Amino acid sequence: MARTQAPDEDQLWVLMETLAIAVPLAIAELAELHPTIRDLRSRHWLSEAATLVAHHGDALLWPSQPRRRRTVSGCMIPGSPGTAGTFVALAHGIAAAAFADGGITWHGAHWCTTPHAECPNQRAEDDK
């Protein structure tokens, strides 16, 4: 069933505030890895984020429980990671993208791991 109701500001606020905590933790996890392992893990996280958020992104704003894959009348019905699984995939994907040149900006929030021109985070620090 498709969702027709747009998310409200409170739902987006909660999502962005929880990402503000989860993404730096995932960035720190990646930063501790050997560069080769970090690259492999980042590729996995980016792929997983793209797949899960594309297929289950509505779970980020409308809570759902994980569901196992099942077969009904001989047809395989895919499972769902639920809200928590989709959120972790999104946070991991953003963290992996933060290592790219220029980092990543999503819904007005910016994450990066190296200084770069026009960095919103650097401008915010300079304004203090």
TAGI-V420236 format. One record per residue. PSI is psi as a letter, one per 20 degrees, with the letter a starting at -180 (none if undefined). OMEGA is omega in whole degrees, -180 to 180 (999 if undefined). Layout:
psi:PSI omega:OMEGA
psi:PSI omega:OMEGA
This chain:
psi:p omega:-180
psi:q omega:177
psi:p omega:179
psi:i omega:-180
psi:p omega:178
psi:q omega:177
psi:q omega:178
psi:r omega:-176
psi:h omega:180
psi:g omega:179
psi:g omega:179
psi:h omega:179
psi:g omega:180
psi:g omega:179
psi:g omega:-177
psi:h omega:178
psi:h omega:179
psi:h omega:174
psi:h omega:179
psi:h omega:177
psi:g omega:-172
psi:h omega:-176
psi:g omega:178
psi:h omega:176
psi:g omega:178
psi:h omega:176
psi:g omega:179
psi:h omega:178
psi:g omega:179
psi:h omega:-176
psi:h omega:-179
psi:i omega:-175
psi:q omega:171
psi:q omega:-176
psi:h omega:180
psi:g omega:179
psi:g omega:178
psi:g omega:180
psi:g omega:179
psi:g omega:179
psi:g omega:180
psi:g omega:179
psi:g omega:179
psi:g omega:-179
psi:g omega:180
psi:g omega:179
psi:g omega:180
psi:g omega:179
psi:g omega:-179
psi:g omega:-178
psi:g omega:-175
psi:g omega:-179
psi:h omega:178
psi:h omega:-176
psi:h omega:-173
psi:k omega:-176
psi:h omega:179
psi:h omega:179
psi:i omega:178
psi:h omega:-177
psi:h omega:178
psi:o omega:-173
psi:q omega:176
psi:q omega:179
psi:q omega:175
psi:q omega:177
psi:p omega:177
psi:q omega:173
psi:q omega:-178
psi:r omega:177
psi:p omega:178
psi:p omega:-179
psi:l omega:178
psi:i omega:180
psi:p omega:178
psi:p omega:176
psi:p omega:-177
psi:q omega:177
psi:a omega:179
psi:q omega:179
psi:i omega:-177
psi:a omega:-176
psi:g omega:-176
psi:g omega:-179
psi:h omega:179
psi:h omega:179
psi:g omega:180
psi:g omega:178
psi:g omega:179
psi:g omega:180
psi:g omega:178
psi:g omega:179
psi:g omega:178
psi:g omega:179
psi:g omega:179
psi:g omega:180
psi:h omega:179
psi:h omega:179
psi:i omega:178
psi:q omega:176
psi:p omega:180
psi:i omega:177
psi:b omega:-178
psi:p omega:173
psi:p omega:-180
psi:p omega:-178
psi:l omega:176
psi:i omega:177
psi:q omega:-177
psi:p omega:176
psi:p omega:176
psi:r omega:-177
psi:i omega:179
psi:q omega:179
psi:q omega:178
psi:r omega:180
psi:q omega:177
psi:k omega:179
psi:p omega:178
psi:h omega:180
psi:h omega:179
psi:g omega:178
psi:h omega:179
psi:h omega:177
psi:g omega:-179
psi:h omega:-179
psi:i omega:-177
psi:none omega:999
